[in-house]
Amino acid sequence: MIWKISALVMCLGLIPCAILALRGRLIDRLIGVELAGVLLSQICFLWAVGIDRPPFVDIGLTVAILAFGAGLVFARFLERWL
């Protein structure tokens, strides 16, 4: 139960990330997207442990790897403006 509560509390951290990604400068948007990826991977991990499904931890790991790659692609795309 505590795992699910902590995952829901961490979901509140996605709100400032969304605001930053939608309304910030270009560098702030990149930071918001990267932080959201980190938080989302942790939320997936906590939820997998909370529902007692250890194989679902792989989803959190996959999200972490894809978020890192997406951040690199986003930074490369915005390189000329940063």
PDB file of N, CA, C and O in Angstrom:
ATOM      1  N   MET A   1       0.819  -1.203   0.000  1.00  0.00           N
ATOM      2  CA  MET A   1       0.000   0.000   0.000  1.00  0.00           C
ATOM      3  C   MET A   1       0.862   1.266   0.000  1.00  0.00           C
ATOM      4  O   MET A   1       0.533   2.251  -0.661  1.00  0.00           O
ATOM      5  N   ILE A   2       1.964   1.228   0.744  1.00  0.00           N
ATOM      6  CA  ILE A   2       2.819   2.410   0.825  1.00  0.00           C
ATOM      7  C   ILE A   2       3.475   2.708  -0.523  1.00  0.00           C
ATOM      8  O   ILE A   2       3.764   3.864  -0.833  1.00  0.00           O
ATOM      9  N   TRP A   3       3.711   1.659  -1.326  1.00  0.00           N
ATOM     10  CA  TRP A   3       4.307   1.849  -2.643  1.00  0.00           C
ATOM     11  C   TRP A   3       3.358   2.607  -3.563  1.00  0.00           C
ATOM     12  O   TRP A   3       3.774   3.485  -4.320  1.00  0.00           O
ATOM     13  N   LYS A   4       2.087   2.257  -3.488  1.00  0.00           N
ATOM     14  CA  LYS A   4       1.101   2.937  -4.334  1.00  0.00           C
ATOM     15  C   LYS A   4       0.934   4.393  -3.922  1.00  0.00           C
ATOM     16  O   LYS A   4       0.818   5.276  -4.773  1.00  0.00           O
ATOM     17  N   ILE A   5       0.921   4.641  -2.620  1.00  0.00           N
ATOM     18  CA  ILE A   5       0.785   6.017  -2.134  1.00  0.00           C
ATOM     19  C   ILE A   5       1.988   6.853  -2.562  1.00  0.00           C
ATOM     20  O   ILE A   5       1.835   7.997  -2.990  1.00  0.00           O
ATOM     21  N   SER A   6       3.175   6.280  -2.447  1.00  0.00           N
ATOM     22  CA  SER A   6       4.357   7.033  -2.848  1.00  0.00           C
ATOM     23  C   SER A   6       4.370   7.287  -4.361  1.00  0.00           C
ATOM     24  O   SER A   6       4.842   8.331  -4.810  1.00  0.00           O
ATOM     25  N   ALA A   7       3.855   6.336  -5.141  1.00  0.00           N
ATOM     26  CA  ALA A   7       3.767   6.561  -6.586  1.00  0.00           C
ATOM     27  C   ALA A   7       2.789   7.688  -6.905  1.00  0.00           C
ATOM     28  O   ALA A   7       3.049   8.507  -7.786  1.00  0.00           O
ATOM     29  N   LEU A   8       1.671   7.729  -6.193  1.00  0.00           N
ATOM     30  CA  LEU A   8       0.695   8.798  -6.419  1.00  0.00           C
ATOM     31  C   LEU A   8       1.238  10.157  -5.979  1.00  0.00           C
ATOM     32  O   LEU A   8       0.951  11.174  -6.610  1.00  0.00           O
ATOM     33  N   VAL A   9       2.015  10.177  -4.904  1.00  0.00           N
ATOM     34  CA  VAL A   9       2.620  11.437  -4.462  1.00  0.00           C
ATOM     35  C   VAL A   9       3.639  11.914  -5.492  1.00  0.00           C
ATOM     36  O   VAL A   9       3.749  13.111  -5.754  1.00  0.00           O
ATOM     37  N   MET A  10       4.383  10.978  -6.072  1.00  0.00           N
ATOM     38  CA  MET A  10       5.360  11.371  -7.086  1.00  0.00           C
ATOM     39  C   MET A  10       4.681  11.880  -8.354  1.00  0.00           C
ATOM     40  O   MET A  10       5.277  12.643  -9.113  1.00  0.00           O
ATOM     41  N   CYS A  11       3.437  11.461  -8.586  1.00  0.00           N
ATOM     42  CA  CYS A  11       2.690  11.976  -9.740  1.00  0.00           C
ATOM     43  C   CYS A  11       2.465  13.481  -9.620  1.00  0.00           C
ATOM     44  O   CYS A  11       2.335  14.171 -10.632  1.00  0.00           O
ATOM     45  N   LEU A  12       2.418  13.985  -8.412  1.00  0.00           N
ATOM     46  CA  LEU A  12       2.269  15.431  -8.223  1.00  0.00           C
ATOM     47  C   LEU A  12       3.488  16.190  -8.745  1.00  0.00           C
ATOM     48  O   LEU A  12       3.387  17.361  -9.112  1.00  0.00           O
ATOM     49  N   GLY A  13       4.637  15.519  -8.777  1.00  0.00           N
ATOM     50  CA  GLY A  13       5.838  16.145  -9.313  1.00  0.00           C
ATOM     51  C   GLY A  13       5.793  16.342 -10.816  1.00  0.00           C
ATOM     52  O   GLY A  13       6.581  17.108 -11.369  1.00  0.00           O
ATOM     53  N   LEU A  14       4.873  15.653 -11.479  1.00  0.00           N
ATOM     54  CA  LEU A  14       4.754  15.817 -12.929  1.00  0.00           C
ATOM     55  C   LEU A  14       4.073  17.135 -13.313  1.00  0.00           C
ATOM     56  O   LEU A  14       4.222  17.607 -14.440  1.00  0.00           O
ATOM     57  N   ILE A  15       3.339  17.716 -12.390  1.00  0.00           N
ATOM     58  CA  ILE A  15       2.633  18.973 -12.684  1.00  0.00           C
ATOM     59  C   ILE A  15       3.610  20.115 -12.965  1.00  0.00           C
ATOM     60  O   ILE A  15       3.465  20.792 -13.983  1.00  0.00           O
ATOM     61  N   PRO A  16       4.610  20.356 -12.091  1.00  0.00           N
ATOM     62  CA  PRO A  16       5.571  21.414 -12.430  1.00  0.00           C
ATOM     63  C   PRO A  16       6.378  21.110 -13.694  1.00  0.00           C
ATOM     64  O   PRO A  16       6.759  22.021 -14.428  1.00  0.00           O
ATOM     65  N   CYS A  17       6.633  19.828 -13.940  1.00  0.00           N
ATOM     66  CA  CYS A  17       7.350  19.454 -15.173  1.00  0.00           C
ATOM     67  C   CYS A  17       6.528  19.827 -16.402  1.00  0.00           C
ATOM     68  O   CYS A  17       7.068  20.343 -17.381  1.00  0.00           O
ATOM     69  N   ALA A  18       5.228  19.569 -16.352  1.00  0.00           N
ATOM     70  CA  ALA A  18       4.361  19.902 -17.479  1.00  0.00           C
ATOM     71  C   ALA A  18       4.289  21.412 -17.679  1.00  0.00           C
ATOM     72  O   ALA A  18       4.331  21.890 -18.813  1.00  0.00           O
ATOM     73  N   ILE A  19       4.184  22.156 -16.604  1.00  0.00           N
ATOM     74  CA  ILE A  19       4.138  23.616 -16.714  1.00  0.00           C
ATOM     75  C   ILE A  19       5.434  24.141 -17.304  1.00  0.00           C
ATOM     76  O   ILE A  19       5.427  25.017 -18.170  1.00  0.00           O
ATOM     77  N   LEU A  20       6.551  23.595 -16.825  1.00  0.00           N
ATOM     78  CA  LEU A  20       7.849  24.016 -17.328  1.00  0.00           C
ATOM     79  C   LEU A  20       8.023  23.650 -18.800  1.00  0.00           C
ATOM     80  O   LEU A  20       8.562  24.435 -19.580  1.00  0.00           O
ATOM     81  N   ALA A  21       7.570  22.468 -19.171  1.00  0.00           N
ATOM     82  CA  ALA A  21       7.710  22.021 -20.564  1.00  0.00           C
ATOM     83  C   ALA A  21       6.791  22.787 -21.514  1.00  0.00           C
ATOM     84  O   ALA A  21       7.103  22.919 -22.698  1.00  0.00           O
ATOM     85  N   LEU A  22       5.684  23.284 -21.022  1.00  0.00           N
ATOM     86  CA  LEU A  22       4.748  23.979 -21.892  1.00  0.00           C
ATOM     87  C   LEU A  22       4.967  25.487 -21.963  1.00  0.00           C
ATOM     88  O   LEU A  22       4.662  26.108 -22.981  1.00  0.00           O
ATOM     89  N   ARG A  23       5.489  26.076 -20.901  1.00  0.00           N
ATOM     90  CA  ARG A  23       5.558  27.534 -20.856  1.00  0.00           C
ATOM     91  C   ARG A  23       6.949  28.112 -20.700  1.00  0.00           C
ATOM     92  O   ARG A  23       7.108  29.333 -20.737  1.00  0.00           O
ATOM     93  N   GLY A  24       7.951  27.286 -20.530  1.00  0.00           N
ATOM     94  CA  GLY A  24       9.295  27.800 -20.269  1.00  0.00           C
ATOM     95  C   GLY A  24      10.046  28.171 -21.533  1.00  0.00           C
ATOM     96  O   GLY A  24       9.548  28.036 -22.650  1.00  0.00           O
ATOM     97  N   ARG A  25      11.275  28.650 -21.311  1.00  0.00           N
ATOM     98  CA  ARG A  25      12.167  28.891 -22.442  1.00  0.00           C
ATOM     99  C   ARG A  25      12.597  27.538 -23.000  1.00  0.00           C
ATOM    100  O   ARG A  25      12.216  26.501 -22.455  1.00  0.00           O
ATOM    101  N   LEU A  26      13.366  27.530 -24.052  1.00  0.00           N
ATOM    102  CA  LEU A  26      13.760  26.277 -24.685  1.00  0.00           C
ATOM    103  C   LEU A  26      14.557  25.385 -23.748  1.00  0.00           C
ATOM    104  O   LEU A  26      14.306  24.182 -23.677  1.00  0.00           O
ATOM    105  N   ILE A  27      15.503  25.950 -23.039  1.00  0.00           N
ATOM    106  CA  ILE A  27      16.300  25.144 -22.115  1.00  0.00           C
ATOM    107  C   ILE A  27      15.439  24.635 -20.954  1.00  0.00           C
ATOM    108  O   ILE A  27      15.649  23.527 -20.462  1.00  0.00           O
ATOM    109  N   ASP A  28      14.473  25.444 -20.523  1.00  0.00           N
ATOM    110  CA  ASP A  28      13.565  25.009 -19.461  1.00  0.00           C
ATOM    111  C   ASP A  28      12.668  23.870 -19.937  1.00  0.00           C
ATOM    112  O   ASP A  28      12.344  22.968 -19.165  1.00  0.00           O
ATOM    113  N   ARG A  29      12.273  23.910 -21.187  1.00  0.00           N
ATOM    114  CA  ARG A  29      11.450  22.832 -21.740  1.00  0.00           C
ATOM    115  C   ARG A  29      12.217  21.519 -21.763  1.00  0.00           C
ATOM    116  O   ARG A  29      11.667  20.461 -21.459  1.00  0.00           O
ATOM    117  N   LEU A  30      13.487  21.599 -22.125  1.00  0.00           N
ATOM    118  CA  LEU A  30      14.320  20.406 -22.134  1.00  0.00           C
ATOM    119  C   LEU A  30      14.464  19.836 -20.725  1.00  0.00           C
ATOM    120  O   LEU A  30      14.391  18.622 -20.533  1.00  0.00           O
ATOM    121  N   ILE A  31      14.665  20.699 -19.753  1.00  0.00           N
ATOM    122  CA  ILE A  31      14.780  20.259 -18.368  1.00  0.00           C
ATOM    123  C   ILE A  31      13.470  19.640 -17.885  1.00  0.00           C
ATOM    124  O   ILE A  31      13.487  18.628 -17.184  1.00  0.00           O
ATOM    125  N   GLY A  32      12.342  20.235 -18.251  1.00  0.00           N
ATOM    126  CA  GLY A  32      11.044  19.687 -17.861  1.00  0.00           C
ATOM    127  C   GLY A  32      10.792  18.310 -18.429  1.00  0.00           C
ATOM    128  O   GLY A  32      10.261  17.436 -17.744  1.00  0.00           O
ATOM    129  N   VAL A  33      11.175  18.111 -19.692  1.00  0.00           N
ATOM    130  CA  VAL A  33      10.978  16.810 -20.330  1.00  0.00           C
ATOM    131  C   VAL A  33      11.890  15.760 -19.692  1.00  0.00           C
ATOM    132  O   VAL A  33      11.456  14.636 -19.440  1.00  0.00           O
ATOM    133  N   GLU A  34      13.132  16.115 -19.435  1.00  0.00           N
ATOM    134  CA  GLU A  34      14.060  15.173 -18.815  1.00  0.00           C
ATOM    135  C   GLU A  34      13.612  14.791 -17.404  1.00  0.00           C
ATOM    136  O   GLU A  34      13.653  13.617 -17.035  1.00  0.00           O
ATOM    137  N   LEU A  35      13.190  15.769 -16.625  1.00  0.00           N
ATOM    138  CA  LEU A  35      12.740  15.484 -15.266  1.00  0.00           C
ATOM    139  C   LEU A  35      11.465  14.655 -15.266  1.00  0.00           C
ATOM    140  O   LEU A  35      11.288  13.789 -14.409  1.00  0.00           O
ATOM    141  N   ALA A  36      10.585  14.910 -16.207  1.00  0.00           N
ATOM    142  CA  ALA A  36       9.363  14.108 -16.309  1.00  0.00           C
ATOM    143  C   ALA A  36       9.684  12.662 -16.644  1.00  0.00           C
ATOM    144  O   ALA A  36       9.024  11.752 -16.144  1.00  0.00           O
ATOM    145  N   GLY A  37      10.683  12.439 -17.480  1.00  0.00           N
ATOM    146  CA  GLY A  37      11.088  11.079 -17.808  1.00  0.00           C
ATOM    147  C   GLY A  37      11.630  10.339 -16.605  1.00  0.00           C
ATOM    148  O   GLY A  37      11.333   9.161 -16.409  1.00  0.00           O
ATOM    149  N   VAL A  38      12.419  11.020 -15.802  1.00  0.00           N
ATOM    150  CA  VAL A  38      12.960  10.405 -14.587  1.00  0.00           C
ATOM    151  C   VAL A  38      11.836  10.077 -13.614  1.00  0.00           C
ATOM    152  O   VAL A  38      11.788   8.979 -13.060  1.00  0.00           O
ATOM    153  N   LEU A  39      10.941  11.025 -13.410  1.00  0.00           N
ATOM    154  CA  LEU A  39       9.826  10.788 -12.487  1.00  0.00           C
ATOM    155  C   LEU A  39       8.910   9.670 -12.977  1.00  0.00           C
ATOM    156  O   LEU A  39       8.451   8.850 -12.182  1.00  0.00           O
ATOM    157  N   LEU A  40       8.648   9.635 -14.264  1.00  0.00           N
ATOM    158  CA  LEU A  40       7.769   8.604 -14.804  1.00  0.00           C
ATOM    159  C   LEU A  40       8.374   7.214 -14.669  1.00  0.00           C
ATOM    160  O   LEU A  40       7.655   6.253 -14.394  1.00  0.00           O
ATOM    161  N   SER A  41       9.671   7.095 -14.855  1.00  0.00           N
ATOM    162  CA  SER A  41      10.295   5.781 -14.679  1.00  0.00           C
ATOM    163  C   SER A  41      10.233   5.340 -13.221  1.00  0.00           C
ATOM    164  O   SER A  41      10.019   4.160 -12.945  1.00  0.00           O
ATOM    165  N   GLN A  42      10.416   6.263 -12.293  1.00  0.00           N
ATOM    166  CA  GLN A  42      10.311   5.921 -10.877  1.00  0.00           C
ATOM    167  C   GLN A  42       8.881   5.574 -10.487  1.00  0.00           C
ATOM    168  O   GLN A  42       8.655   4.677  -9.675  1.00  0.00           O
ATOM    169  N   ILE A  43       7.921   6.280 -11.063  1.00  0.00           N
ATOM    170  CA  ILE A  43       6.513   5.986 -10.780  1.00  0.00           C
ATOM    171  C   ILE A  43       6.161   4.591 -11.286  1.00  0.00           C
ATOM    172  O   ILE A  43       5.468   3.837 -10.603  1.00  0.00           O
ATOM    173  N   CYS A  44       6.635   4.249 -12.478  1.00  0.00           N
ATOM    174  CA  CYS A  44       6.376   2.901 -13.014  1.00  0.00           C
ATOM    175  C   CYS A  44       6.989   1.832 -12.115  1.00  0.00           C
ATOM    176  O   CYS A  44       6.371   0.795 -11.872  1.00  0.00           O
ATOM    177  N   PHE A  45       8.184   2.076 -11.630  1.00  0.00           N
ATOM    178  CA  PHE A  45       8.834   1.119 -10.736  1.00  0.00           C
ATOM    179  C   PHE A  45       8.061   0.966  -9.434  1.00  0.00           C
ATOM    180  O   PHE A  45       7.809  -0.155  -8.992  1.00  0.00           O
ATOM    181  N   LEU A  46       7.686   2.067  -8.824  1.00  0.00           N
ATOM    182  CA  LEU A  46       6.947   2.007  -7.561  1.00  0.00           C
ATOM    183  C   LEU A  46       5.596   1.334  -7.730  1.00  0.00           C
ATOM    184  O   LEU A  46       5.170   0.571  -6.862  1.00  0.00           O
ATOM    185  N   TRP A  47       4.925   1.606  -8.828  1.00  0.00           N
ATOM    186  CA  TRP A  47       3.609   0.997  -9.057  1.00  0.00           C
ATOM    187  C   TRP A  47       3.743  -0.513  -9.271  1.00  0.00           C
ATOM    188  O   TRP A  47       2.906  -1.283  -8.800  1.00  0.00           O
ATOM    189  N   ALA A  48       4.798  -0.939  -9.984  1.00  0.00           N
ATOM    190  CA  ALA A  48       5.018  -2.371 -10.207  1.00  0.00           C
ATOM    191  C   ALA A  48       5.267  -3.098  -8.894  1.00  0.00           C
ATOM    192  O   ALA A  48       4.775  -4.209  -8.693  1.00  0.00           O
ATOM    193  N   VAL A  49       6.018  -2.484  -8.013  1.00  0.00           N
ATOM    194  CA  VAL A  49       6.257  -3.100  -6.703  1.00  0.00           C
ATOM    195  C   VAL A  49       4.984  -3.048  -5.866  1.00  0.00           C
ATOM    196  O   VAL A  49       4.703  -3.976  -5.108  1.00  0.00           O
ATOM    197  N   GLY A  50       4.216  -1.978  -5.996  1.00  0.00           N
ATOM    198  CA  GLY A  50       2.991  -1.817  -5.212  1.00  0.00           C
ATOM    199  C   GLY A  50       1.917  -2.829  -5.564  1.00  0.00           C
ATOM    200  O   GLY A  50       1.169  -3.266  -4.689  1.00  0.00           O
ATOM    201  N   ILE A  51       1.830  -3.210  -6.834  1.00  0.00           N
ATOM    202  CA  ILE A  51       0.824  -4.191  -7.215  1.00  0.00           C
ATOM    203  C   ILE A  51       1.391  -5.607  -7.202  1.00  0.00           C
ATOM    204  O   ILE A  51       0.729  -6.552  -7.632  1.00  0.00           O
ATOM    205  N   ASP A  52       2.617  -5.747  -6.707  1.00  0.00           N
ATOM    206  CA  ASP A  52       3.286  -7.038  -6.525  1.00  0.00           C
ATOM    207  C   ASP A  52       3.453  -7.778  -7.854  1.00  0.00           C
ATOM    208  O   ASP A  52       3.153  -8.967  -7.958  1.00  0.00           O
ATOM    209  N   ARG A  53       3.929  -7.065  -8.851  1.00  0.00           N
ATOM    210  CA  ARG A  53       4.224  -7.645 -10.165  1.00  0.00           C
ATOM    211  C   ARG A  53       5.673  -7.295 -10.538  1.00  0.00           C
ATOM    212  O   ARG A  53       5.899  -6.363 -11.311  1.00  0.00           O
ATOM    213  N   PRO A  54       6.647  -8.025 -10.004  1.00  0.00           N
ATOM    214  CA  PRO A  54       8.055  -7.700 -10.292  1.00  0.00           C
ATOM    215  C   PRO A  54       8.429  -7.678 -11.773  1.00  0.00           C
ATOM    216  O   PRO A  54       9.301  -6.895 -12.148  1.00  0.00           O
ATOM    217  N   PRO A  55       7.811  -8.502 -12.643  1.00  0.00           N
ATOM    218  CA  PRO A  55       8.194  -8.387 -14.055  1.00  0.00           C
ATOM    219  C   PRO A  55       7.850  -7.027 -14.673  1.00  0.00           C
ATOM    220  O   PRO A  55       8.447  -6.643 -15.679  1.00  0.00           O
ATOM    221  N   PHE A  56       6.909  -6.305 -14.094  1.00  0.00           N
ATOM    222  CA  PHE A  56       6.537  -4.996 -14.629  1.00  0.00           C
ATOM    223  C   PHE A  56       7.579  -3.921 -14.331  1.00  0.00           C
ATOM    224  O   PHE A  56       7.471  -2.799 -14.825  1.00  0.00           O
ATOM    225  N   VAL A  57       8.586  -4.258 -13.527  1.00  0.00           N
ATOM    226  CA  VAL A  57       9.666  -3.310 -13.267  1.00  0.00           C
ATOM    227  C   VAL A  57      10.395  -2.994 -14.574  1.00  0.00           C
ATOM    228  O   VAL A  57      10.967  -1.916 -14.733  1.00  0.00           O
ATOM    229  N   ASP A  58      10.365  -3.945 -15.499  1.00  0.00           N
ATOM    230  CA  ASP A  58      11.002  -3.725 -16.801  1.00  0.00           C
ATOM    231  C   ASP A  58      10.385  -2.539 -17.532  1.00  0.00           C
ATOM    232  O   ASP A  58      11.063  -1.879 -18.320  1.00  0.00           O
ATOM    233  N   ILE A  59       9.138  -2.265 -17.289  1.00  0.00           N
ATOM    234  CA  ILE A  59       8.484  -1.109 -17.929  1.00  0.00           C
ATOM    235  C   ILE A  59       9.154   0.177 -17.455  1.00  0.00           C
ATOM    236  O   ILE A  59       9.421   1.072 -18.258  1.00  0.00           O
ATOM    237  N   GLY A  60       9.424   0.272 -16.158  1.00  0.00           N
ATOM    238  CA  GLY A  60      10.113   1.448 -15.628  1.00  0.00           C
ATOM    239  C   GLY A  60      11.506   1.606 -16.206  1.00  0.00           C
ATOM    240  O   GLY A  60      11.930   2.719 -16.514  1.00  0.00           O
ATOM    241  N   LEU A  61      12.223   0.496 -16.356  1.00  0.00           N
ATOM    242  CA  LEU A  61      13.555   0.555 -16.952  1.00  0.00           C
ATOM    243  C   LEU A  61      13.494   0.978 -18.417  1.00  0.00           C
ATOM    244  O   LEU A  61      14.335   1.746 -18.883  1.00  0.00           O
ATOM    245  N   THR A  62      12.510   0.482 -19.128  1.00  0.00           N
ATOM    246  CA  THR A  62      12.344   0.854 -20.533  1.00  0.00           C
ATOM    247  C   THR A  62      12.011   2.338 -20.670  1.00  0.00           C
ATOM    248  O   THR A  62      12.534   3.016 -21.555  1.00  0.00           O
ATOM    249  N   VAL A  63      11.152   2.831 -19.805  1.00  0.00           N
ATOM    250  CA  VAL A  63      10.812   4.260 -19.833  1.00  0.00           C
ATOM    251  C   VAL A  63      12.044   5.108 -19.549  1.00  0.00           C
ATOM    252  O   VAL A  63      12.229   6.153 -20.174  1.00  0.00           O
ATOM    253  N   ALA A  64      12.890   4.675 -18.615  1.00  0.00           N
ATOM    254  CA  ALA A  64      14.101   5.431 -18.299  1.00  0.00           C
ATOM    255  C   ALA A  64      15.038   5.508 -19.503  1.00  0.00           C
ATOM    256  O   ALA A  64      15.584   6.570 -19.801  1.00  0.00           O
ATOM    257  N   ILE A  65      15.224   4.385 -20.191  1.00  0.00           N
ATOM    258  CA  ILE A  65      16.111   4.374 -21.356  1.00  0.00           C
ATOM    259  C   ILE A  65      15.533   5.217 -22.488  1.00  0.00           C
ATOM    260  O   ILE A  65      16.260   5.976 -23.129  1.00  0.00           O
ATOM    261  N   LEU A  66      14.234   5.090 -22.735  1.00  0.00           N
ATOM    262  CA  LEU A  66      13.616   5.865 -23.812  1.00  0.00           C
ATOM    263  C   LEU A  66      13.577   7.356 -23.493  1.00  0.00           C
ATOM    264  O   LEU A  66      13.715   8.183 -24.394  1.00  0.00           O
ATOM    265  N   ALA A  67      13.391   7.708 -22.220  1.00  0.00           N
ATOM    266  CA  ALA A  67      13.376   9.126 -21.845  1.00  0.00           C
ATOM    267  C   ALA A  67      14.750   9.743 -22.043  1.00  0.00           C
ATOM    268  O   ALA A  67      14.864  10.892 -22.471  1.00  0.00           O
ATOM    269  N   PHE A  68      15.785   8.987 -21.736  1.00  0.00           N
ATOM    270  CA  PHE A  68      17.141   9.500 -21.955  1.00  0.00           C
ATOM    271  C   PHE A  68      17.389   9.735 -23.442  1.00  0.00           C
ATOM    272  O   PHE A  68      17.916  10.777 -23.832  1.00  0.00           O
ATOM    273  N   GLY A  69      17.011   8.773 -24.261  1.00  0.00           N
ATOM    274  CA  GLY A  69      17.177   8.931 -25.707  1.00  0.00           C
ATOM    275  C   GLY A  69      16.349  10.069 -26.265  1.00  0.00           C
ATOM    276  O   GLY A  69      16.809  10.806 -27.138  1.00  0.00           O
ATOM    277  N   ALA A  70      15.142  10.216 -25.773  1.00  0.00           N
ATOM    278  CA  ALA A  70      14.279  11.302 -26.232  1.00  0.00           C
ATOM    279  C   ALA A  70      14.861  12.660 -25.851  1.00  0.00           C
ATOM    280  O   ALA A  70      14.775  13.611 -26.628  1.00  0.00           O
ATOM    281  N   GLY A  71      15.444  12.755 -24.680  1.00  0.00           N
ATOM    282  CA  GLY A  71      16.079  14.004 -24.276  1.00  0.00           C
ATOM    283  C   GLY A  71      17.259  14.364 -25.153  1.00  0.00           C
ATOM    284  O   GLY A  71      17.473  15.534 -25.471  1.00  0.00           O
ATOM    285  N   LEU A  72      18.032  13.352 -25.548  1.00  0.00           N
ATOM    286  CA  LEU A  72      19.151  13.606 -26.448  1.00  0.00           C
ATOM    287  C   LEU A  72      18.679  14.062 -27.822  1.00  0.00           C
ATOM    288  O   LEU A  72      19.268  14.963 -28.419  1.00  0.00           O
ATOM    289  N   VAL A  73      17.623  13.444 -28.316  1.00  0.00           N
ATOM    290  CA  VAL A  73      17.076  13.843 -29.618  1.00  0.00           C
ATOM    291  C   VAL A  73      16.521  15.260 -29.547  1.00  0.00           C
ATOM    292  O   VAL A  73      16.713  16.057 -30.465  1.00  0.00           O
ATOM    293  N   PHE A  74      15.832  15.569 -28.454  1.00  0.00           N
ATOM    294  CA  PHE A  74      15.269  16.900 -28.281  1.00  0.00           C
ATOM    295  C   PHE A  74      16.375  17.945 -28.183  1.00  0.00           C
ATOM    296  O   PHE A  74      16.254  19.025 -28.762  1.00  0.00           O
ATOM    297  N   ALA A  75      17.445  17.643 -27.464  1.00  0.00           N
ATOM    298  CA  ALA A  75      18.567  18.568 -27.337  1.00  0.00           C
ATOM    299  C   ALA A  75      19.266  18.757 -28.682  1.00  0.00           C
ATOM    300  O   ALA A  75      19.675  19.866 -29.027  1.00  0.00           O
ATOM    301  N   ARG A  76      19.399  17.680 -29.427  1.00  0.00           N
ATOM    302  CA  ARG A  76      20.024  17.782 -30.748  1.00  0.00           C
ATOM    303  C   ARG A  76      19.186  18.644 -31.695  1.00  0.00           C
ATOM    304  O   ARG A  76      19.723  19.431 -32.474  1.00  0.00           O
ATOM    305  N   PHE A  77      17.878  18.485 -31.617  1.00  0.00           N
ATOM    306  CA  PHE A  77      16.972  19.271 -32.458  1.00  0.00           C
ATOM    307  C   PHE A  77      17.047  20.754 -32.103  1.00  0.00           C
ATOM    308  O   PHE A  77      16.993  21.608 -32.988  1.00  0.00           O
ATOM    309  N   LEU A  78      17.169  21.062 -30.820  1.00  0.00           N
ATOM    310  CA  LEU A  78      17.194  22.454 -30.370  1.00  0.00           C
ATOM    311  C   LEU A  78      18.606  23.028 -30.260  1.00  0.00           C
ATOM    312  O   LEU A  78      18.787  24.128 -29.738  1.00  0.00           O
ATOM    313  N   GLU A  79      19.594  22.301 -30.740  1.00  0.00           N
ATOM    314  CA  GLU A  79      20.983  22.704 -30.563  1.00  0.00           C
ATOM    315  C   GLU A  79      21.276  24.081 -31.141  1.00  0.00           C
ATOM    316  O   GLU A  79      22.034  24.850 -30.549  1.00  0.00           O
ATOM    317  N   ARG A  80      20.707  24.394 -32.254  1.00  0.00           N
ATOM    318  CA  ARG A  80      21.027  25.685 -32.875  1.00  0.00           C
ATOM    319  C   ARG A  80      20.428  26.865 -32.108  1.00  0.00           C
ATOM    320  O   ARG A  80      20.918  27.985 -32.251  1.00  0.00           O
ATOM    321  N   TRP A  81      19.402  26.657 -31.312  1.00  0.00           N
ATOM    322  CA  TRP A  81      18.782  27.749 -30.560  1.00  0.00           C
ATOM    323  C   TRP A  81      19.289  27.838 -29.122  1.00  0.00           C
ATOM    324  O   TRP A  81      19.080  28.854 -28.460  1.00  0.00           O
ATOM    325  N   LEU A  82      19.940  26.810 -28.639  1.00  0.00           N
ATOM    326  CA  LEU A  82      20.394  26.815 -27.230  1.00  0.00           C
ATOM    327  C   LEU A  82      21.716  27.479 -27.059  1.00  0.00           C
ATOM    328  O   LEU A  82      22.225  27.561 -25.941  1.00  0.00           O
TER     329      LEU A  82
END
